[in-house]
Amino acid sequence: MTAGLRARTPLAVSAALVAIPLLVAVFGPLVPRNAAPGMPYERGPGYPLGTDGLGRDVLGLLLDGGRTALGMALGAVVIAYLVGGLIGLTAASTRHRWLDEALIRPLDVLLPLPSLLVISVVAVGWRASWFAITLAVAMVNVPTVARLVRAAALDAASGPVVEALRMQRESWAAIHLGYVGRAVLGPVAADIGTRITLAVFLVASVNFLGLGLSPTAPDWAVSVSRNREGLLLQPWAVVAPAVMLVAFTLGFNLLADRLVHRTRRLVEVAG
């Protein structure tokens, strides 16, 4: 994300781009909607955004589809940071080189594997399992997260402050999750925008290709894939869910870029 685009985009716009899809994902299933099926690709009263190829209300699908489209991606990133972050902190803080090697080297084997291919294989093996897809997306992100956290934590973990805390018999959690953990917040903030965007892309790609959730699921990417043949007949069936995905990823990148820029300025001022 360029500095020029960040500067030209007001903060309120960036926040709205993220907030609208999130609000739809969280509260959309609670909103009453027209449950009566209509004709395929119908546009008329009772269907503000028309119907899809199966005659279902597009607005209703839009309100329900964010739970999987964003929920799976965000859940995968949380798991990736919990697992990869713990591995990275442990590898950076250990005094035993063999433990560092044992934790990091197996992850190096996973790094070259094509992420989409791995997730597709898992999705085919556990068809329509949102949990399996979420876990697969998380696992392909664990190696990168672990190496990032390890690199960011190395200096702090080997510094005099940590030695002093050890002499005071502070617990491992207090030292590494408290003091060392703060040292990795900057790199994590810089990475999280890209990481969430990648997770949304991977989840959407698997579902768009028909390898993930059921073809009748209300997921936004599934809706785009299933209704793309009727784009000229009833464009909202494709445009509405696509806009939600694009708005969230664009807005989140803009907000993450602002956060990184502000963090760098604070570091420069403090220095």
MINU-879402 format. One line per 10 residues: number of its first residue (from 1); their letters; for each residue x, z, y of C-alpha. Coordinates in Angstrom, 3 decimals, padded with zeros to 6 digits, m for minus. Layout:
// residues N
NUM	A	X/Z/Y; ...;
// end
This chain:
// residues 271
1	MTAGLRARTP	000.000/000.000/000.000; 001.580/m001.101/003.255; 001.926/001.157/006.276; 000.109/m001.467/008.349; m002.993/m001.379/006.177; m002.967/002.420/006.182; m002.675/002.492/009.972; m005.516/000.004/010.436; m007.883/001.868/008.105; m009.537/004.981/009.602;
11	LAVSAALVAI	m009.388/008.115/007.484; m013.179/008.307/007.397; m013.377/004.813/005.890; m010.843/005.668/003.178; m012.696/008.885/002.372; m016.034/007.058/002.237; m014.637/004.449/m000.149; m013.767/007.257/m002.563; m016.720/009.550/m001.887; m019.523/007.027/m002.426;
21	PLLVAVFGPL	m018.552/006.025/m005.999; m017.795/009.673/m006.837; m021.159/010.856/m005.542; m022.910/008.100/m007.460; m021.022/009.055/m010.623; m021.794/012.780/m010.286; m025.344/012.776/m008.947; m026.557/009.315/m009.932; m027.952/010.358/m013.332; m030.172/012.915/m011.562;
31	VPRNAAPGMP	m031.874/010.335/m009.327; m035.316/009.105/m010.482; m035.446/005.384/m011.172; m037.648/002.638/m012.590; m037.382/002.924/m016.381; m039.768/000.063/m017.184; m037.916/m003.052/m018.434; m038.500/m006.358/m016.694; m037.566/m009.960/m017.273; m033.862/m010.856/m017.564;
41	YERGPGYPLG	m032.216/m011.408/m014.177; m035.443/m010.712/m012.324; m035.518/m010.044/m008.587; m038.661/m008.557/m007.176; m040.673/m005.433/m006.294; m039.720/m002.350/m008.271; m036.141/m003.532/m008.770; m034.156/m003.120/m005.519; m031.044/m004.684/m007.098; m032.881/m006.773/m009.666;
51	TDGLGRDVLG	m032.496/m006.598/m013.451; m029.640/m007.407/m015.791; m029.517/m009.792/m018.736; m031.540/m007.358/m020.868; m034.175/m006.783/m018.197; m032.872/m003.319/m017.277; m032.963/m002.033/m013.713; m029.524/m002.692/m012.161; m029.902/000.250/m009.771; m030.518/002.582/m012.715;
61	LLLDGGRTAL	m027.469/001.226/m014.538; m025.400/001.653/m011.379; m026.472/005.296/m011.052; m025.605/006.024/m014.699; m022.456/003.919/m015.084; m020.027/006.002/m013.038; m019.938/008.852/m015.542; m017.856/006.801/m017.953; m016.176/004.384/m015.519; m014.633/007.164/m013.396;
71	GMALGAVVIA	m015.039/010.177/m015.681; m012.915/008.706/m018.461; m010.175/007.592/m016.051; m009.990/010.888/m014.154; m010.095/012.865/m017.391; m007.233/010.790/m018.785; m005.083/011.456/m015.707; m005.744/015.214/m015.904; m004.716/015.247/m019.585; m001.642/013.118/m018.859;
81	YLVGGLIGLT	m000.449/015.523/m016.156; m001.177/018.622/m018.235; 000.741/017.314/m021.266; 003.396/015.253/m019.494; 003.897/017.824/m016.751; 004.466/020.632/m019.256; 006.925/018.476/m021.220; 008.782/017.494/m018.047; 009.017/021.067/m016.731; 010.183/022.361/m020.105;
91	AASTRHRWLD	012.832/019.635/m020.416; 014.087/020.244/m016.870; 014.292/024.014/m017.236; 015.807/024.342/m020.705; 019.433/025.381/m021.102; 019.660/023.599/m024.457; 020.509/019.920/m024.274; 019.128/019.320/m027.753; 015.680/020.510/m026.641; 015.797/018.232/m023.608;
101	EALIRPLDVL	016.680/015.304/m025.870; 014.031/016.238/m028.419; 011.332/016.294/m025.765; 012.279/013.192/m023.760; 013.794/010.731/m026.251; 010.613/010.242/m028.348; 008.774/009.385/m025.131; 011.354/006.687/m024.358; 010.220/004.909/m027.537; 006.638/004.838/m026.233;
111	LPLPSLLVIS	007.497/003.540/m022.741; 007.995/m000.168/m023.678; 004.714/m000.374/m025.614; 002.054/m002.467/m023.799; m000.496/000.055/m022.545; m003.533/m002.194/m022.793; m002.621/m003.238/m026.342; m002.267/000.366/m027.509; m005.566/001.383/m025.926; m007.318/m001.677/m027.346;
121	VVAVGWRASW	m006.161/m000.822/m030.878; m007.430/002.739/m030.486; m010.707/001.509/m028.996; m011.284/m000.891/m031.894; m010.463/001.831/m034.451; m012.860/004.321/m032.850; m015.514/001.957/m031.580; m017.632/003.171/m028.669; m015.836/006.543/m028.591; m015.327/007.550/m024.960;
131	FAITLAVAMV	m013.164/010.479/m026.054; m010.776/008.262/m028.062; m010.372/005.839/m025.144; m009.795/008.696/m022.694; m007.165/010.224/m024.972; m005.443/006.857/m025.478; m005.252/006.208/m021.723; m003.839/009.711/m021.244; m001.197/009.293/m023.958; 000.158/006.003/m022.589;
141	NVPTVARLVR	000.641/007.753/m019.245; 002.319/010.873/m020.655; 005.851/009.364/m020.972; 005.959/008.227/m017.341; 004.517/011.497/m016.048; 006.941/013.572/m018.134; 009.979/011.656/m016.894; 008.755/011.831/m013.291; 008.197/015.600/m013.422; 011.519/016.173/m015.209;
151	AAALDAASGP	013.465/014.184/m012.609; 011.702/015.934/m009.719; 012.206/019.413/m011.207; 015.859/019.152/m012.290; 017.456/020.261/m009.007; 015.089/023.171/m008.451; 015.234/024.299/m012.094; 019.055/024.492/m012.035; 019.344/026.051/m008.568; 020.352/029.584/m007.568;
161	VVEALRMQRE	016.780/030.665/m006.810; 015.758/030.170/m010.435; 018.810/032.097/m011.602; 017.890/034.953/m009.291; 014.312/034.959/m010.585; 015.592/035.071/m014.153; 017.783/038.044/m013.333; 014.681/039.759/m011.962; 013.034/039.113/m015.351; 010.285/036.957/m013.930;
171	SWAAIHLGYV	008.196/035.185/m016.559; 008.707/031.532/m017.463; 005.314/030.672/m015.990; 006.064/032.457/m012.713; 009.390/030.655/m012.346; 008.541/027.159/m013.472; 004.851/026.841/m012.725; 005.252/028.787/m009.504; 008.592/027.997/m007.870; 009.760/024.850/m009.708;
181	GRAVLGPVAA	006.221/023.495/m009.822; 006.094/023.396/m006.042; 009.170/021.168/m006.017; 007.348/018.431/m007.907; 004.221/018.390/m005.731; 005.617/015.696/m003.412; 006.511/013.202/m006.175; 003.244/013.961/m007.968; 001.267/013.298/m004.774; 003.084/009.985/m004.409;
191	DIGTRITLAV	002.345/009.077/m008.011; m001.221/010.248/m008.408; m002.812/007.415/m006.423; m001.107/004.790/m008.587; m001.779/006.782/m011.753; m005.529/007.083/m011.164; m005.784/003.437/m010.134; m003.980/002.407/m013.325; m006.249/004.607/m015.430; m009.377/003.088/m013.859;
201	FLVASVNFLG	m007.926/m000.382/m014.497; m007.125/000.379/m018.154; m010.508/001.937/m018.903; m012.338/m000.881/m017.127; m010.244/m003.554/m018.854; m010.955/m002.230/m022.344; m014.667/m001.953/m021.628; m014.766/m005.343/m019.891; m013.143/m006.993/m022.912; m015.824/m005.514/m025.164;
211	LGLSPTAPDW	m013.350/m003.362/m027.107; m014.479/000.004/m025.816; m017.971/001.289/m025.180; m021.114/m000.265/m026.616; m022.145/m003.605/m025.010; m025.398/m001.939/m023.954; m023.694/001.043/m022.272; m024.440/001.440/m018.537; m020.709/001.603/m017.738; m019.775/m000.358/m014.590;
221	AVSVSRNREG	m017.130/m002.501/m016.315; m019.451/m003.189/m019.257; m022.149/m004.276/m016.786; m019.750/m006.686/m015.080; m018.709/m008.171/m018.423; m022.194/m008.450/m019.880; m023.829/m009.997/m016.807; m021.095/m012.311/m015.534; m022.830/m015.326/m017.073; m025.835/m014.656/m014.832;
231	LLLQPWAVVA	m023.796/m014.216/m011.663; m025.469/m017.148/m009.905; m028.958/m016.116/m011.029; m028.770/m012.424/m010.133; m025.433/m011.578/m008.470; m026.186/m007.873/m007.913; m025.919/m007.215/m011.657; m022.200/m008.034/m011.340; m021.419/m007.409/m007.673; m022.829/m003.862/m007.424;
241	PAVMLVAFTL	m020.745/m002.273/m010.246; m017.678/m004.339/m009.273; m017.901/m003.083/m005.677; m017.997/000.521/m006.928; m014.813/000.062/m008.962; m012.960/m001.751/m006.189; m014.070/000.728/m003.502; m012.887/003.733/m005.485; m009.455/002.329/m006.363; m008.828/000.977/m002.855;
251	GFNLLADRLV	m009.982/004.141/m001.127; m008.002/006.424/m003.413; m004.825/004.419/m002.854; m005.310/004.619/000.915; m005.841/008.385/000.801; m002.849/008.939/m001.500; m000.697/006.794/000.766; m001.728/008.890/003.783; m000.908/012.090/001.889; 002.562/010.826/000.946;
261	HRTRRLVEVA	003.234/009.693/004.512; 002.181/013.077/005.913; 004.312/014.921/003.339; 007.380/012.875/004.295; 006.832/013.603/007.982; 006.567/017.340/007.312; 009.787/017.228/005.297; 011.553/015.346/008.111; 010.326/017.855/010.698; 011.349/020.798/008.521;
271	G	014.768/019.234/007.982;
// end
